[in-house]
C-alpha cells in the first residue's frame, strides 16, 4: 500500500523489485485488497491548477435528511470527501468551482434545500497535507521509497478541457487503467493518451492517489477538526500538524476558524490521546471543535471541466 501511495501507476514489476517479492505476489495482493474494498487507485484533479477554487462545506441537516442529502452530494462530480458527522445530523465535504465564470455550482444550490438547517462554506487557501500522502501507511525506508516516489515537475501553465473529460473519468474509476483501455475510452491513439496523461500528471493537475478505507485497515476513529489559530503562528501550526502521523489532511481556510484538519486514529482512546497530548501542546490553537466521522460516502472525486 505504501508503494502504491508513492506511485499509484507504478508497474507491478517495479513494485516487486523494490519489495523484493515476485510480480505475481504483488498483483495477487493488490487484487485481493482491491476486491475487499480496502484500497483503490484513482485519479483526482487538483482544480487549483485549472482555475478552480476549493471550498470546504459544513451542513447541519434535519435527522431524516442526512443520508439522502449526503448521497446526493456524493453523486455530484464536483464533490469529494463527503462525510456524515456527529451522529448523522451533519455533513462535511469539499467542492471545487469556478465562480467567476458564472458556472452553476454546489454553492448555488444548497441554500435553497429545505432540509438544510445551517451551512458554512469557506475557501481552502492552502493545503499542507493531503489524504493521499497520509503517513499512517508509511512502511518503506526512505532509500526504497525514493525508488518509487512520483514527483511532478509543475508547468507554468496547465490546459485541460472537455476533450480530457473521458480520460479523467476513466482514471477516476481506476487510476491504473492501461493506456490501451484509455485509448478505447477516449477514442484517441495510445500515443495521444500517453502524452495527455503525462502532461496532466506531470503538471500536478492530475493526481493518481491511493484511496483507502481506514476502518478496513484497523483505524476505527476518524474526525474533522476546525481550529482557530493565532494568525502569527498559523503556518507554523499547520506545518507541525502536517508531520503528525494521525493527520491525513490539514489546510488553511477562510472563515471564523482558519485551520481545518482530518485525523485518523486506531480508536477513540487514541483520538483522545492525540487531542489532549499533541494538539493541546500547540499554544497558538485558541479554539477547536471536533466532528467525529460517522460514515464516509465518498472519497476522491473529479470535477466537471469547462466545455
N, C-alpha and C positions, 0 to 999 in steps of 0.2 A: 504493500500500500504506500509506503514511503517512496518507493521508486516511481510509482505512478503519479504521486503527488509532485515529484520533481519534474517529470515529463510524461504527461498522460498519453502521448503518441509515440513514446519510445518503443522500438521494436522489441518483441519478447526475447529475441536473441541477444540484444544489448543488455536488457534487464538480467537475463540469465547469466551472462558473463560477469556482471557486477556482483550478483548474489552468489555466484559460484554454484549454481544448480543447472539442471538441464532446461532447455527451452520448453520441452513438453511439461515439465513441472510448473513453470511459470504460467503457461497457458491454461493448464488444468486448474491451478489455484485461482487464477483470475476468473475463469468461467464459473467456478463454484461460488466465489464471493459475490459475483455479479448476479447470478441466478438467485442467491439467497437475499438479495436486496441490500446487502451490506455496503456495497460500493458501486459507483457508476462513473465512467469518464464522460464528461460532457463539455460542449463548447459554450462559453458565455461571452458576452460582449462588454467591453469597457466603454460605455456610452460617452464618457467624458472626451475620449479621443475622436468621437464622431459628432461632437457638438451638442450632446445631451447633458442634462443636469440630473444628478441622482438626488432623490428625496427619500427620507425616512418618514413613514406614516404610522401613526398610532391611533387606533379606533376603539371607542367604547361602544358596545352594542347591547341590545336587549338580549336576555339569556337565550331566547329561542332563535336568534338570528345569526349567531357567530359561525355555526357550521356552514350554513347556506351562503352567507356573505364571504366567508373565508374561501369556500370552494370557488365562488365566482371570481374572486381576486386571483386565486391560483391558476385559473384557466386563462387569464389575460396574458398576452405575450409580453407586456411591458412591466411585469412584476417579478420579483424574486425574493427568496427567503420570507415566505408567508408563514407566520407562526400564530397559533392560538395561545393566548396567555391567561394567567390569573384565573384559573377555574373555568375558562371558556367565555368570559364576558369581554375580553379584549383581543384585538388583532393587531399584530405588528408586521409591517412589510416594507420593502423597498420598491421604488418605481423609478423609471427614467423617462424624461420628457423634454421636448424642445418647445418650451412655452413661447419663445419669441416668434415662432412661425405660425402661431395660432392653431397648432395641431391639437385635436381633441385628445385629452389625456385623462388618466385616472383622477387627477386633481380637480378636473371639471365636473366629474360625475358624483363623487362621494357625498358632497354636502347635500345633494338632492335625494339621498337614500333615507327613507323614513326610519329604518331600523338602526341608523347610526345615531347614538345619543351624544357623542362628542368626538372630535377629531383634532389632531395636531399634525402638522406637516412641516418638516424642517429640511432645509437643503443640506446635503452632505458635502462639506467643503474639502475634506481631505481624509483619506484612509491611511492608517499606519500599520494595519494588519488585516489580511483578508482570510476568509474561511479556507480557501484553497491552500493556504500556507500554514495551517494550524500545526503548531509544534507538537501537539499530542501524538501525531503519527510518526514523529522522527525516530528512526531506528538505525539508520546507516551512519557510520562515522563520516566526517567531512571528506576524507580522501575518496571514498566510494561515491558519496553523494555528488561530488563535483563532476564525476564522470557522466552523470545523468541529468543534472540540473539544466533546464532550458532557460536561457536568458535572452529576452528580446532586445533588439537594438532599435529603440523607438525612432521613427522617422519624424521629420519636422511637420509633415502634413500627411493625413490619412484620408483616403477617399473610399467610400463604400456606398452602394446604392441598392435599388430594388433588384438589380441583377444578381446581387450577392445573397439575396434572401433565401433561396433554395439551398445554397451551400451552408449558410449558418443554421438553417432549420434542420438539415441532416446532421450536422455536428452537434446540435443541441440534443438530439435524440441519442446519438452515440458519437462521442468525441474521437473514437478510434476507427470510424468508418474509413474503409480503404479508399485510395484515390480512384480506383476503378468504379466503386459503388457511388462515390461522389460525382463522378462524371455522368453516370446514369441519372442521378437525382437532378443535376443541373442542366444536362444537355450539352455540356462543354466537353472538350477533349481532356484527357488526363493531364496533359502538359499545362493547359489553361487552369485546371483545378489546382495543380501543384503550385503554379505561380501565384494565383489569387490567395490560396491558403497561406503560403509563405509570406506574402505581402501583409495580409491582415494579422497574422500571428506575430510576425517579426516587428510590426509597428506597435504591438501591445493592444491593439483594438480587439483582437480575438484571443480569448483566454481558454486554453484547454485545461480544465480543472478536474480534480478528483472529488466527486460528490460522495459523501459517506453518511451513514446513519449512526450517530453517536451511540444510540441505545443498542444497536447490534454489536457494537464494539465494547460494550460494558460500561458506557458512560450514561448514567440514568438521570443526571441533574443538569439541566441547561437553563440559562436565564439571560434576559436582556437587562442591561444596566443603563440608567440615564443619570448622568452626573453633572453637577455644576462645579466647575473648576476655576480657581483664581486665574484670570487671563494671563498674568505674567508667568504662570507655571503650566499653562495649558499644553504646550508642545512637549515639555519635559514629562508630564504625567502620561500623555498619550504614548510617547516613546518607551517609557518604563513599562506600561501595561502591555505593549506590543511584545515585550520579551517574556511575559508570563506564559507558561505552558498551558494554563487554563483558558487563555483568551484566544478566541478564533477570529474576532473582529474588534477593532476599535477605530473610531473616526470622530473628527471634529464636525460639529453641526451648528447651524443657526438655531435660535430659539432660547427659551428660558433656561434650558440645560444646554451646555455646549460640548459635551462629550458623551458618546454612547458606546457601549461595548456588548459583546456577546461572549459568555463564558460557558465552558463545557467541563463538568466535573463528574467524578465517579458516582457520587450520591449526595444527598442533602448535607450530610456531615462534612463532606469535602467542600461543598459550596459554602457552608458556614465558616469553615476554616479559611477559605480564600477571602471571603468578605471581611472577616474580623482580624486576620493576621497579615494579609497582603494589601488589600485596598485601604484598610484603616491606617496603614503607615504612611500613606500619601497625604501629607498635611494640607496640600493645596485643594484637595477634594472637600468642598464645603457642604454639599448635599448629595444624596444618592437615593434613587428609587430602583427597586428590583422587581422585575416581572418574570416569574417562572414560566418556562415554555411548557405548555400542556401537550401540544402536538404540532408537528411541522407538516404543513400541507404542500409546501413547495420549497425547493432549494434554489438551484441556479436556473435562471430563465434567460430568454432572449428578448430583444427589443424589436419593434417594427421599424424597419428602415424607411426613410422617405422615398417616395417614388421619383 
